[in-house]
Amino acid sequence: REQGDVIVRMHLLRDGTVISANVVQSSGHAALDAEARDVVLRIAHFPPFPADYLPAQRSFDIDQPILFRLYTH
């Protein structure tokens, strides 16, 4: 029954491969923070960056918000 917002910093190669993921803003709940990090690592691969986007850069850091909410009907 925990809720919260986590920001995970993903380190990606140009081809979209996830190299690492770290929590940079905690939800205040260790279990949610761990799940947010783990979900990025389970995805493991995102679409590649366009060839014309910063062509000399080999990797990128992306901050991804992940929101955990309880919904009741």
PQR file of N, CA, C, O and H, with PARSE charges and radii, in Angstrom:
ATOM      1  N   ARG A   1       0.816  -1.201   0.000 -0.4000 1.5000
ATOM      2  CA  ARG A   1       0.000   0.000   0.000 -0.0000 2.0000
ATOM      3  C   ARG A   1       0.859   1.265   0.000  0.5500 1.7000
ATOM      4  O   ARG A   1       0.443   2.301   0.519 -0.5500 1.4000
ATOM      5  N   GLU A   2       2.042   1.181  -0.575 -0.4000 1.5000
ATOM      6  CA  GLU A   2       2.914   2.347  -0.646 -0.0000 2.0000
ATOM      7  C   GLU A   2       2.744   3.045  -1.987  0.5500 1.7000
ATOM      8  O   GLU A   2       2.457   2.409  -3.001 -0.5500 1.4000
ATOM      9  H   GLU A   2       2.380   0.339  -0.996  0.4000 1.0000
ATOM     10  N   GLN A   3       2.923   4.344  -1.979 -0.4000 1.5000
ATOM     11  CA  GLN A   3       2.887   5.158  -3.189 -0.0000 2.0000
ATOM     12  C   GLN A   3       4.112   6.053  -3.190  0.5500 1.7000
ATOM     13  O   GLN A   3       4.699   6.317  -2.140 -0.5500 1.4000
ATOM     14  H   GLN A   3       3.157   4.860  -1.155  0.4000 1.0000
ATOM     15  N   GLY A   4       4.493   6.513  -4.355 -0.4000 1.5000
ATOM     16  CA  GLY A   4       5.605   7.448  -4.417 -0.0000 2.0000
ATOM     17  C   GLY A   4       6.127   7.623  -5.822  0.5500 1.7000
ATOM     18  O   GLY A   4       5.770   6.890  -6.744 -0.5500 1.4000
ATOM     19  H   GLY A   4       4.017   6.298  -5.208  0.4000 1.0000
ATOM     20  N   ASP A   5       6.978   8.614  -5.957 -0.4000 1.5000
ATOM     21  CA  ASP A   5       7.618   8.938  -7.227 -0.0000 2.0000
ATOM     22  C   ASP A   5       9.118   8.726  -7.085  0.5500 1.7000
ATOM     23  O   ASP A   5       9.736   9.166  -6.116 -0.5500 1.4000
ATOM     24  H   ASP A   5       7.268   9.210  -5.208  0.4000 1.0000
ATOM     25  N   VAL A   6       9.683   8.050  -8.060 -0.4000 1.5000
ATOM     26  CA  VAL A   6      11.114   7.759  -8.072 -0.0000 2.0000
ATOM     27  C   VAL A   6      11.680   8.321  -9.368  0.5500 1.7000
ATOM     28  O   VAL A   6      11.016   8.279 -10.403 -0.5500 1.4000
ATOM     29  H   VAL A   6       9.180   7.692  -8.848  0.4000 1.0000
ATOM     30  N   ILE A   7      12.886   8.841  -9.322 -0.4000 1.5000
ATOM     31  CA  ILE A   7      13.580   9.198 -10.553 -0.0000 2.0000
ATOM     32  C   ILE A   7      14.804   8.291 -10.661  0.5500 1.7000
ATOM     33  O   ILE A   7      15.656   8.245  -9.773 -0.5500 1.4000
ATOM     34  H   ILE A   7      13.426   8.875  -8.480  0.4000 1.0000
ATOM     35  N   VAL A   8      14.856   7.575 -11.776 -0.4000 1.5000
ATOM     36  CA  VAL A   8      15.955   6.649 -12.046 -0.0000 2.0000
ATOM     37  C   VAL A   8      16.797   7.234 -13.172  0.5500 1.7000
ATOM     38  O   VAL A   8      16.271   7.599 -14.223 -0.5500 1.4000
ATOM     39  H   VAL A   8      14.164   7.613 -12.497  0.4000 1.0000
ATOM     40  N   ARG A   9      18.092   7.322 -12.952 -0.4000 1.5000
ATOM     41  CA  ARG A   9      19.017   7.747 -14.000 -0.0000 2.0000
ATOM     42  C   ARG A   9      19.508   6.504 -14.733  0.5500 1.7000
ATOM     43  O   ARG A   9      20.169   5.636 -14.162 -0.5500 1.4000
ATOM     44  H   ARG A   9      18.520   7.026 -12.098  0.4000 1.0000
ATOM     45  N   MET A  10      19.160   6.449 -16.018 -0.4000 1.5000
ATOM     46  CA  MET A  10      19.563   5.327 -16.859 -0.0000 2.0000
ATOM     47  C   MET A  10      20.781   5.744 -17.670  0.5500 1.7000
ATOM     48  O   MET A  10      20.813   6.836 -18.237 -0.5500 1.4000
ATOM     49  H   MET A  10      18.623   7.154 -16.481  0.4000 1.0000
ATOM     50  N   HIS A  11      21.768   4.881 -17.723 -0.4000 1.5000
ATOM     51  CA  HIS A  11      22.936   5.105 -18.574 -0.0000 2.0000
ATOM     52  C   HIS A  11      22.780   4.156 -19.754  0.5500 1.7000
ATOM     53  O   HIS A  11      22.831   2.937 -19.594 -0.5500 1.4000
ATOM     54  H   HIS A  11      21.742   3.993 -17.263  0.4000 1.0000
ATOM     55  N   LEU A  12      22.589   4.734 -20.953 -0.4000 1.5000
ATOM     56  CA  LEU A  12      22.300   3.955 -22.157 -0.0000 2.0000
ATOM     57  C   LEU A  12      23.387   4.126 -23.205  0.5500 1.7000
ATOM     58  O   LEU A  12      23.936   5.214 -23.383 -0.5500 1.4000
ATOM     59  H   LEU A  12      22.548   5.724 -21.082  0.4000 1.0000
ATOM     60  N   LEU A  13      23.686   3.039 -23.891 -0.4000 1.5000
ATOM     61  CA  LEU A  13      24.534   3.133 -25.071 -0.0000 2.0000
ATOM     62  C   LEU A  13      23.708   3.681 -26.227  0.5500 1.7000
ATOM     63  O   LEU A  13      22.479   3.695 -26.170 -0.5500 1.4000
ATOM     64  H   LEU A  13      23.240   2.156 -23.746  0.4000 1.0000
ATOM     65  N   ARG A  14      24.375   4.121 -27.254 -0.4000 1.5000
ATOM     66  CA  ARG A  14      23.698   4.689 -28.429 -0.0000 2.0000
ATOM     67  C   ARG A  14      22.673   3.720 -29.024  0.5500 1.7000
ATOM     68  O   ARG A  14      21.652   4.149 -29.561 -0.5500 1.4000
ATOM     69  H   ARG A  14      25.374   4.109 -27.301  0.4000 1.0000
ATOM     70  N   ASP A  15      22.942   2.415 -28.929 -0.4000 1.5000
ATOM     71  CA  ASP A  15      22.004   1.433 -29.502 -0.0000 2.0000
ATOM     72  C   ASP A  15      20.799   1.155 -28.597  0.5500 1.7000
ATOM     73  O   ASP A  15      19.938   0.349 -28.949 -0.5500 1.4000
ATOM     74  H   ASP A  15      23.771   2.066 -28.492  0.4000 1.0000
ATOM     75  N   GLY A  16      20.731   1.814 -27.437 -0.4000 1.5000
ATOM     76  CA  GLY A  16      19.600   1.659 -26.520 -0.0000 2.0000
ATOM     77  C   GLY A  16      19.831   0.674 -25.392  0.5500 1.7000
ATOM     78  O   GLY A  16      18.962   0.508 -24.536 -0.5500 1.4000
ATOM     79  H   GLY A  16      21.431   2.468 -27.151  0.4000 1.0000
ATOM     80  N   THR A  17      20.978   0.018 -25.369 -0.4000 1.5000
ATOM     81  CA  THR A  17      21.286  -0.936 -24.307 -0.0000 2.0000
ATOM     82  C   THR A  17      21.455  -0.219 -22.976  0.5500 1.7000
ATOM     83  O   THR A  17      22.159   0.786 -22.890 -0.5500 1.4000
ATOM     84  H   THR A  17      21.684   0.153 -26.064  0.4000 1.0000
ATOM     85  N   VAL A  18      20.805  -0.741 -21.933 -0.4000 1.5000
ATOM     86  CA  VAL A  18      20.929  -0.181 -20.587 -0.0000 2.0000
ATOM     87  C   VAL A  18      22.234  -0.689 -19.978  0.5500 1.7000
ATOM     88  O   VAL A  18      22.445  -1.896 -19.863 -0.5500 1.4000
ATOM     89  H   VAL A  18      20.232  -1.558 -22.003  0.4000 1.0000
ATOM     90  N   ILE A  19      23.103   0.235 -19.591 -0.4000 1.5000
ATOM     91  CA  ILE A  19      24.370  -0.113 -18.945 -0.0000 2.0000
ATOM     92  C   ILE A  19      24.218  -0.105 -17.428  0.5500 1.7000
ATOM     93  O   ILE A  19      24.766  -0.963 -16.736 -0.5500 1.4000
ATOM     94  H   ILE A  19      22.932   1.215 -19.684  0.4000 1.0000
ATOM     95  N   SER A  20      23.465   0.876 -16.914 -0.4000 1.5000
ATOM     96  CA  SER A  20      23.238   0.945 -15.472 -0.0000 2.0000
ATOM     97  C   SER A  20      21.984   1.764 -15.208  0.5500 1.7000
ATOM     98  O   SER A  20      21.495   2.493 -16.070 -0.5500 1.4000
ATOM     99  H   SER A  20      23.019   1.573 -17.476  0.4000 1.0000
ATOM    100  N   ALA A  21      21.481   1.619 -13.990 -0.4000 1.5000
ATOM    101  CA  ALA A  21      20.323   2.389 -13.537 -0.0000 2.0000
ATOM    102  C   ALA A  21      20.493   2.653 -12.050  0.5500 1.7000
ATOM    103  O   ALA A  21      20.765   1.736 -11.275 -0.5500 1.4000
ATOM    104  H   ALA A  21      21.878   1.027 -13.289  0.4000 1.0000
ATOM    105  N   ASN A  22      20.332   3.903 -11.659 -0.4000 1.5000
ATOM    106  CA  ASN A  22      20.496   4.296 -10.263 -0.0000 2.0000
ATOM    107  C   ASN A  22      19.392   5.258  -9.861  0.5500 1.7000
ATOM    108  O   ASN A  22      18.981   6.112 -10.647 -0.5500 1.4000
ATOM    109  H   ASN A  22      20.112   4.648 -12.289  0.4000 1.0000
ATOM    110  N   VAL A  23      18.918   5.114  -8.639 -0.4000 1.5000
ATOM    111  CA  VAL A  23      17.913   6.029  -8.104 -0.0000 2.0000
ATOM    112  C   VAL A  23      18.592   7.349  -7.771  0.5500 1.7000
ATOM    113  O   VAL A  23      19.555   7.384  -7.005 -0.5500 1.4000
ATOM    114  H   VAL A  23      19.251   4.420  -8.001  0.4000 1.0000
ATOM    115  N   VAL A  24      18.084   8.439  -8.353 -0.4000 1.5000
ATOM    116  CA  VAL A  24      18.629   9.761  -8.053 -0.0000 2.0000
ATOM    117  C   VAL A  24      17.657  10.591  -7.219  0.5500 1.7000
ATOM    118  O   VAL A  24      18.039  11.607  -6.638 -0.5500 1.4000
ATOM    119  H   VAL A  24      17.302   8.410  -8.976  0.4000 1.0000
ATOM    120  N   GLN A  25      16.400  10.154  -7.163 -0.4000 1.5000
ATOM    121  CA  GLN A  25      15.430  10.775  -6.257 -0.0000 2.0000
ATOM    122  C   GLN A  25      14.550   9.666  -5.702  0.5500 1.7000
ATOM    123  O   GLN A  25      13.852   8.983  -6.450 -0.5500 1.4000
ATOM    124  H   GLN A  25      16.090   9.329  -7.635  0.4000 1.0000
ATOM    125  N   SER A  26      14.587   9.494  -4.403 -0.4000 1.5000
ATOM    126  CA  SER A  26      13.876   8.420  -3.731 -0.0000 2.0000
ATOM    127  C   SER A  26      12.403   8.752  -3.529  0.5500 1.7000
ATOM    128  O   SER A  26      12.017   9.915  -3.420 -0.5500 1.4000
ATOM    129  H   SER A  26      15.155  10.049  -3.795  0.4000 1.0000
ATOM    130  N   SER A  27      11.602   7.708  -3.483 -0.4000 1.5000
ATOM    131  CA  SER A  27      10.185   7.839  -3.148 -0.0000 2.0000
ATOM    132  C   SER A  27       9.991   7.921  -1.641  0.5500 1.7000
ATOM    133  O   SER A  27       8.923   8.300  -1.161 -0.5500 1.4000
ATOM    134  H   SER A  27      11.916   6.763  -3.571  0.4000 1.0000
ATOM    135  N   GLY A  28      11.031   7.563  -0.902 -0.4000 1.5000
ATOM    136  CA  GLY A  28      10.914   7.466   0.545 -0.0000 2.0000
ATOM    137  C   GLY A  28      10.604   6.050   1.006  0.5500 1.7000
ATOM    138  O   GLY A  28      10.508   5.785   2.205 -0.5500 1.4000
ATOM    139  H   GLY A  28      11.899   7.255  -1.292  0.4000 1.0000
ATOM    140  N   HIS A  29      10.447   5.132   0.037 -0.4000 1.5000
ATOM    141  CA  HIS A  29      10.166   3.731   0.335 -0.0000 2.0000
ATOM    142  C   HIS A  29      11.201   2.872  -0.379  0.5500 1.7000
ATOM    143  O   HIS A  29      11.267   2.859  -1.608 -0.5500 1.4000
ATOM    144  H   HIS A  29      10.525   5.347  -0.936  0.4000 1.0000
ATOM    145  N   ALA A  30      12.004   2.160   0.395 -0.4000 1.5000
ATOM    146  CA  ALA A  30      13.087   1.360  -0.186 -0.0000 2.0000
ATOM    147  C   ALA A  30      12.574   0.355  -1.213  0.5500 1.7000
ATOM    148  O   ALA A  30      13.221   0.141  -2.238 -0.5500 1.4000
ATOM    149  H   ALA A  30      11.951   2.172   1.393  0.4000 1.0000
ATOM    150  N   ALA A  31      11.423  -0.266  -0.956 -0.4000 1.5000
ATOM    151  CA  ALA A  31      10.896  -1.275  -1.880 -0.0000 2.0000
ATOM    152  C   ALA A  31      10.517  -0.651  -3.224  0.5500 1.7000
ATOM    153  O   ALA A  31      10.769  -1.252  -4.268 -0.5500 1.4000
ATOM    154  H   ALA A  31      10.897  -0.092  -0.124  0.4000 1.0000
ATOM    155  N   LEU A  32       9.921   0.533  -3.217 -0.4000 1.5000
ATOM    156  CA  LEU A  32       9.559   1.200  -4.465 -0.0000 2.0000
ATOM    157  C   LEU A  32      10.799   1.639  -5.225  0.5500 1.7000
ATOM    158  O   LEU A  32      10.867   1.506  -6.447 -0.5500 1.4000
ATOM    159  H   LEU A  32       9.716   1.021  -2.369  0.4000 1.0000
ATOM    160  N   ASP A  33      11.778   2.162  -4.498 -0.4000 1.5000
ATOM    161  CA  ASP A  33      13.027   2.582  -5.136 -0.0000 2.0000
ATOM    162  C   ASP A  33      13.705   1.401  -5.823  0.5500 1.7000
ATOM    163  O   ASP A  33      14.161   1.516  -6.960 -0.5500 1.4000
ATOM    164  H   ASP A  33      11.723   2.269  -3.505  0.4000 1.0000
ATOM    165  N   ALA A  34      13.769   0.267  -5.130 -0.4000 1.5000
ATOM    166  CA  ALA A  34      14.406  -0.918  -5.692 -0.0000 2.0000
ATOM    167  C   ALA A  34      13.642  -1.410  -6.921  0.5500 1.7000
ATOM    168  O   ALA A  34      14.257  -1.790  -7.917 -0.5500 1.4000
ATOM    169  H   ALA A  34      13.398   0.173  -4.207  0.4000 1.0000
ATOM    170  N   GLU A  35      12.314  -1.407  -6.862 -0.4000 1.5000
ATOM    171  CA  GLU A  35      11.523  -1.869  -8.006 -0.0000 2.0000
ATOM    172  C   GLU A  35      11.686  -0.943  -9.200  0.5500 1.7000
ATOM    173  O   GLU A  35      11.761  -1.416 -10.334 -0.5500 1.4000
ATOM    174  H   GLU A  35      11.814  -1.098  -6.052  0.4000 1.0000
ATOM    175  N   ALA A  36      11.742   0.359  -8.975 -0.4000 1.5000
ATOM    176  CA  ALA A  36      11.924   1.308 -10.077 -0.0000 2.0000
ATOM    177  C   ALA A  36      13.252   1.048 -10.780  0.5500 1.7000
ATOM    178  O   ALA A  36      13.316   1.020 -12.009 -0.5500 1.4000
ATOM    179  H   ALA A  36      11.681   0.743  -8.054  0.4000 1.0000
ATOM    180  N   ARG A  37      14.294   0.862 -10.008 -0.4000 1.5000
ATOM    181  CA  ARG A  37      15.611   0.564 -10.589 -0.0000 2.0000
ATOM    182  C   ARG A  37      15.571  -0.771 -11.326  0.5500 1.7000
ATOM    183  O   ARG A  37      16.061  -0.883 -12.450 -0.5500 1.4000
ATOM    184  H   ARG A  37      14.242   0.885  -9.010  0.4000 1.0000
ATOM    185  N   ASP A  38      14.990  -1.770 -10.690 -0.4000 1.5000
ATOM    186  CA  ASP A  38      14.965  -3.111 -11.276 -0.0000 2.0000
ATOM    187  C   ASP A  38      14.145  -3.168 -12.561  0.5500 1.7000
ATOM    188  O   ASP A  38      14.502  -3.902 -13.483 -0.5500 1.4000
ATOM    189  H   ASP A  38      14.593  -1.678  -9.777  0.4000 1.0000
ATOM    190  N   VAL A  39      13.061  -2.412 -12.640 -0.4000 1.5000
ATOM    191  CA  VAL A  39      12.241  -2.465 -13.857 -0.0000 2.0000
ATOM    192  C   VAL A  39      13.030  -1.937 -15.055  0.5500 1.7000
ATOM    193  O   VAL A  39      12.907  -2.468 -16.159 -0.5500 1.4000
ATOM    194  H   VAL A  39      12.771  -1.816 -11.891  0.4000 1.0000
ATOM    195  N   VAL A  40      13.833  -0.905 -14.846 -0.4000 1.5000
ATOM    196  CA  VAL A  40      14.670  -0.398 -15.938 -0.0000 2.0000
ATOM    197  C   VAL A  40      15.689  -1.457 -16.352  0.5500 1.7000
ATOM    198  O   VAL A  40      15.933  -1.660 -17.541 -0.5500 1.4000
ATOM    199  H   VAL A  40      13.933  -0.474 -13.949  0.4000 1.0000
ATOM    200  N   LEU A  41      16.277  -2.125 -15.375 -0.4000 1.5000
ATOM    201  CA  LEU A  41      17.261  -3.166 -15.700 -0.0000 2.0000
ATOM    202  C   LEU A  41      16.607  -4.361 -16.389  0.5500 1.7000
ATOM    203  O   LEU A  41      17.229  -4.995 -17.242 -0.5500 1.4000
ATOM    204  H   LEU A  41      16.080  -1.960 -14.408  0.4000 1.0000
ATOM    205  N   ARG A  42      15.357  -4.681 -16.031 -0.4000 1.5000
ATOM    206  CA  ARG A  42      14.646  -5.786 -16.702 -0.0000 2.0000
ATOM    207  C   ARG A  42      14.309  -5.426 -18.149  0.5500 1.7000
ATOM    208  O   ARG A  42      14.356  -6.286 -19.028 -0.5500 1.4000
ATOM    209  H   ARG A  42      14.851  -4.167 -15.338  0.4000 1.0000
ATOM    210  N   ILE A  43      13.972  -4.170 -18.398 -0.4000 1.5000
ATOM    211  CA  ILE A  43      13.702  -3.755 -19.772 -0.0000 2.0000
ATOM    212  C   ILE A  43      14.957  -3.966 -20.611  0.5500 1.7000
ATOM    213  O   ILE A  43      14.888  -4.508 -21.714 -0.5500 1.4000
ATOM    214  H   ILE A  43      13.934  -3.471 -17.683  0.4000 1.0000
ATOM    215  N   ALA A  44      16.096  -3.540 -20.089 -0.4000 1.5000
ATOM    216  CA  ALA A  44      17.429  -3.823 -20.636 -0.0000 2.0000
ATOM    217  C   ALA A  44      17.744  -3.194 -21.990  0.5500 1.7000
ATOM    218  O   ALA A  44      18.916  -3.055 -22.340 -0.5500 1.4000
ATOM    219  H   ALA A  44      16.152  -3.100 -19.193  0.4000 1.0000
ATOM    220  N   HIS A  45      16.738  -2.813 -22.751 -0.4000 1.5000
ATOM    221  CA  HIS A  45      17.019  -2.250 -24.074 -0.0000 2.0000
ATOM    222  C   HIS A  45      15.885  -1.332 -24.502  0.5500 1.7000
ATOM    223  O   HIS A  45      14.713  -1.705 -24.458 -0.5500 1.4000
ATOM    224  H   HIS A  45      15.786  -2.926 -22.467  0.4000 1.0000
ATOM    225  N   PHE A  46      16.249  -0.142 -24.910 -0.4000 1.5000
ATOM    226  CA  PHE A  46      15.310   0.856 -25.417 -0.0000 2.0000
ATOM    227  C   PHE A  46      15.607   1.077 -26.899  0.5500 1.7000
ATOM    228  O   PHE A  46      16.642   0.623 -27.387 -0.5500 1.4000
ATOM    229  H   PHE A  46      17.201   0.161 -24.946  0.4000 1.0000
ATOM    230  N   PRO A  47      14.730   1.757 -27.619 -0.5600 1.5000
ATOM    231  CA  PRO A  47      15.026   2.039 -29.031  0.2800 2.0000
ATOM    232  C   PRO A  47      16.343   2.823 -29.150  0.5500 1.7000
ATOM    233  O   PRO A  47      16.686   3.604 -28.262 -0.5500 1.4000
ATOM    234  N   PRO A  48      17.061   2.613 -30.231 -0.5600 1.5000
ATOM    235  CA  PRO A  48      18.335   3.336 -30.411  0.2800 2.0000
ATOM    236  C   PRO A  48      18.108   4.831 -30.607  0.5500 1.7000
ATOM    237  O   PRO A  48      17.036   5.266 -31.027 -0.5500 1.4000
ATOM    238  N   PHE A  49      19.136   5.597 -30.295 -0.4000 1.5000
ATOM    239  CA  PHE A  49      19.101   7.028 -30.548 -0.0000 2.0000
ATOM    240  C   PHE A  49      19.272   7.266 -32.043  0.5500 1.7000
ATOM    241  O   PHE A  49      20.005   6.527 -32.700 -0.5500 1.4000
ATOM    242  H   PHE A  49      20.007   5.243 -29.954  0.4000 1.0000
ATOM    243  N   PRO A  50      18.616   8.272 -32.587 -0.5600 1.5000
ATOM    244  CA  PRO A  50      18.780   8.565 -34.017  0.2800 2.0000
ATOM    245  C   PRO A  50      20.248   8.849 -34.354  0.5500 1.7000
ATOM    246  O   PRO A  50      20.960   9.476 -33.569 -0.5500 1.4000
ATOM    247  N   ALA A  51      20.679   8.397 -35.494 -0.4000 1.5000
ATOM    248  CA  ALA A  51      22.077   8.555 -35.908 -0.0000 2.0000
ATOM    249  C   ALA A  51      22.500  10.014 -35.978  0.5500 1.7000
ATOM    250  O   ALA A  51      23.669  10.329 -35.759 -0.5500 1.4000
ATOM    251  H   ALA A  51      20.100   7.889 -36.132  0.4000 1.0000
ATOM    252  N   ASP A  52      21.568  10.907 -36.281 -0.4000 1.5000
ATOM    253  CA  ASP A  52      21.918  12.330 -36.409 -0.0000 2.0000
ATOM    254  C   ASP A  52      21.811  13.098 -35.086  0.5500 1.7000
ATOM    255  O   ASP A  52      22.044  14.306 -35.059 -0.5500 1.4000
ATOM    256  H   ASP A  52      20.618  10.652 -36.459  0.4000 1.0000
ATOM    257  N   TYR A  53      21.466  12.420 -33.999 -0.4000 1.5000
ATOM    258  CA  TYR A  53      21.384  13.071 -32.685 -0.0000 2.0000
ATOM    259  C   TYR A  53      22.712  12.906 -31.959  0.5500 1.7000
ATOM    260  O   TYR A  53      23.073  11.804 -31.545 -0.5500 1.4000
ATOM    261  H   TYR A  53      21.277  11.438 -34.021  0.4000 1.0000
ATOM    262  N   LEU A  54      23.433  14.011 -31.811 -0.4000 1.5000
ATOM    263  CA  LEU A  54      24.740  14.012 -31.147 -0.0000 2.0000
ATOM    264  C   LEU A  54      25.586  12.813 -31.617  0.5500 1.7000
ATOM    265  O   LEU A  54      25.918  11.941 -30.814 -0.5500 1.4000
ATOM    266  H   LEU A  54      23.140  14.906 -32.148  0.4000 1.0000
ATOM    267  N   PRO A  55      25.926  12.768 -32.883 -0.5600 1.5000
ATOM    268  CA  PRO A  55      26.576  11.580 -33.458  0.2800 2.0000
ATOM    269  C   PRO A  55      27.897  11.181 -32.806  0.5500 1.7000
ATOM    270  O   PRO A  55      28.270  10.009 -32.857 -0.5500 1.4000
ATOM    271  N   ALA A  56      28.610  12.119 -32.200 -0.4000 1.5000
ATOM    272  CA  ALA A  56      29.891  11.774 -31.574 -0.0000 2.0000
ATOM    273  C   ALA A  56      29.715  11.173 -30.180  0.5500 1.7000
ATOM    274  O   ALA A  56      30.659  10.606 -29.630 -0.5500 1.4000
ATOM    275  H   ALA A  56      28.307  13.071 -32.159  0.4000 1.0000
ATOM    276  N   GLN A  57      28.536  11.290 -29.613 -0.4000 1.5000
ATOM    277  CA  GLN A  57      28.304  10.800 -28.249 -0.0000 2.0000
ATOM    278  C   GLN A  57      27.967   9.313 -28.281  0.5500 1.7000
ATOM    279  O   GLN A  57      27.076   8.881 -29.013 -0.5500 1.4000
ATOM    280  H   GLN A  57      27.769  11.751 -30.060  0.4000 1.0000
ATOM    281  N   ARG A  58      28.699   8.532 -27.472 -0.4000 1.5000
ATOM    282  CA  ARG A  58      28.538   7.072 -27.473 -0.0000 2.0000
ATOM    283  C   ARG A  58      27.542   6.564 -26.448  0.5500 1.7000
ATOM    284  O   ARG A  58      27.030   5.452 -26.574 -0.5500 1.4000
ATOM    285  H   ARG A  58      29.423   8.883 -26.878  0.4000 1.0000
ATOM    286  N   SER A  59      27.259   7.389 -25.415 -0.4000 1.5000
ATOM    287  CA  SER A  59      26.308   6.972 -24.382 -0.0000 2.0000
ATOM    288  C   SER A  59      25.582   8.202 -23.849  0.5500 1.7000
ATOM    289  O   SER A  59      26.008   9.339 -24.049 -0.5500 1.4000
ATOM    290  H   SER A  59      27.675   8.293 -25.313  0.4000 1.0000
ATOM    291  N   PHE A  60      24.473   7.937 -23.166 -0.4000 1.5000
ATOM    292  CA  PHE A  60      23.607   9.014 -22.687 -0.0000 2.0000
ATOM    293  C   PHE A  60      23.097   8.681 -21.292  0.5500 1.7000
ATOM    294  O   PHE A  60      22.883   7.516 -20.958 -0.5500 1.4000
ATOM    295  H   PHE A  60      24.127   7.013 -23.003  0.4000 1.0000
ATOM    296  N   ASP A  61      22.906   9.722 -20.480 -0.4000 1.5000
ATOM    297  CA  ASP A  61      22.243   9.587 -19.183 -0.0000 2.0000
ATOM    298  C   ASP A  61      20.864  10.214 -19.312  0.5500 1.7000
ATOM    299  O   ASP A  61      20.728  11.372 -19.708 -0.5500 1.4000
ATOM    300  H   ASP A  61      23.081  10.669 -20.751  0.4000 1.0000
ATOM    301  N   ILE A  62      19.841   9.433 -18.971 -0.4000 1.5000
ATOM    302  CA  ILE A  62      18.461   9.878 -19.060 -0.0000 2.0000
ATOM    303  C   ILE A  62      17.835   9.715 -17.684  0.5500 1.7000
ATOM    304  O   ILE A  62      17.886   8.631 -17.103 -0.5500 1.4000
ATOM    305  H   ILE A  62      19.951   8.493 -18.649  0.4000 1.0000
ATOM    306  N   ASP A  63      17.240  10.790 -17.154 -0.4000 1.5000
ATOM    307  CA  ASP A  63      16.507  10.701 -15.892 -0.0000 2.0000
ATOM    308  C   ASP A  63      15.054  10.365 -16.202  0.5500 1.7000
ATOM    309  O   ASP A  63      14.366  11.118 -16.891 -0.5500 1.4000
ATOM    310  H   ASP A  63      17.198  11.670 -17.626  0.4000 1.0000
ATOM    311  N   GLN A  64      14.592   9.219 -15.686 -0.4000 1.5000
ATOM    312  CA  GLN A  64      13.252   8.719 -15.970 -0.0000 2.0000
ATOM    313  C   GLN A  64      12.411   8.697 -14.698  0.5500 1.7000
ATOM    314  O   GLN A  64      12.732   7.970 -13.758 -0.5500 1.4000
ATOM    315  H   GLN A  64      15.151   8.606 -15.126  0.4000 1.0000
ATOM    316  N   PRO A  65      11.337   9.486 -14.659 -0.5600 1.5000
ATOM    317  CA  PRO A  65      10.432   9.384 -13.512  0.2800 2.0000
ATOM    318  C   PRO A  65       9.608   8.095 -13.605  0.5500 1.7000
ATOM    319  O   PRO A  65       9.154   7.708 -14.682 -0.5500 1.4000
ATOM    320  N   ILE A  66       9.428   7.450 -12.468 -0.4000 1.5000
ATOM    321  CA  ILE A  66       8.576   6.269 -12.365 -0.0000 2.0000
ATOM    322  C   ILE A  66       7.635   6.520 -11.194  0.5500 1.7000
ATOM    323  O   ILE A  66       8.075   6.765 -10.071 -0.5500 1.4000
ATOM    324  H   ILE A  66       9.797   7.764 -11.594  0.4000 1.0000
ATOM    325  N   LEU A  67       6.346   6.457 -11.468 -0.4000 1.5000
ATOM    326  CA  LEU A  67       5.320   6.800 -10.485 -0.0000 2.0000
ATOM    327  C   LEU A  67       4.594   5.536 -10.041  0.5500 1.7000
ATOM    328  O   LEU A  67       4.161   4.728 -10.862 -0.5500 1.4000
ATOM    329  H   LEU A  67       5.989   6.259 -12.380  0.4000 1.0000
ATOM    330  N   PHE A  68       4.471   5.384  -8.739 -0.4000 1.5000
ATOM    331  CA  PHE A  68       3.718   4.283  -8.159 -0.0000 2.0000
ATOM    332  C   PHE A  68       2.488   4.852  -7.486  0.5500 1.7000
ATOM    333  O   PHE A  68       2.598   5.682  -6.583 -0.5500 1.4000
ATOM    334  H   PHE A  68       4.823   6.040  -8.071  0.4000 1.0000
ATOM    335  N   ARG A  69       1.301   4.407  -7.924 -0.4000 1.5000
ATOM    336  CA  ARG A  69       0.039   4.903  -7.389 -0.0000 2.0000
ATOM    337  C   ARG A  69      -0.888   3.736  -7.086  0.5500 1.7000
ATOM    338  O   ARG A  69      -0.896   2.727  -7.791 -0.5500 1.4000
ATOM    339  H   ARG A  69       1.211   3.734  -8.658  0.4000 1.0000
ATOM    340  N   LEU A  70      -1.661   3.894  -6.031 -0.4000 1.5000
ATOM    341  CA  LEU A  70      -2.730   2.940  -5.715 -0.0000 2.0000
ATOM    342  C   LEU A  70      -4.025   3.519  -6.286  0.5500 1.7000
ATOM    343  O   LEU A  70      -4.344   4.689  -6.072 -0.5500 1.4000
ATOM    344  H   LEU A  70      -1.655   4.713  -5.458  0.4000 1.0000
ATOM    345  N   TYR A  71      -4.745   2.704  -6.995 -0.4000 1.5000
ATOM    346  CA  TYR A  71      -6.036   3.116  -7.531 -0.0000 2.0000
ATOM    347  C   TYR A  71      -7.112   2.218  -6.941  0.5500 1.7000
ATOM    348  O   TYR A  71      -6.991   0.993  -6.952 -0.5500 1.4000
ATOM    349  H   TYR A  71      -4.486   1.754  -7.168  0.4000 1.0000
ATOM    350  N   THR A  72      -8.145   2.830  -6.436 -0.4000 1.5000
ATOM    351  CA  THR A  72      -9.270   2.062  -5.912 -0.0000 2.0000
ATOM    352  C   THR A  72     -10.501   2.385  -6.733  0.5500 1.7000
ATOM    353  O   THR A  72     -10.664   3.498  -7.232 -0.5500 1.4000
ATOM    354  H   THR A  72      -8.243   3.825  -6.428  0.4000 1.0000
ATOM    355  N   HIS A  73     -11.347   1.408  -6.861 -0.4000 1.5000
ATOM    356  CA  HIS A  73     -12.556   1.572  -7.680 -0.0000 2.0000
ATOM    357  C   HIS A  73     -13.744   1.880  -6.822  0.5500 1.7000
ATOM    358  O   HIS A  73     -14.849   2.051  -7.337 -0.5500 1.4000
ATOM    359  H   HIS A  73     -11.215   0.503  -6.456  0.4000 1.0000
TER
END
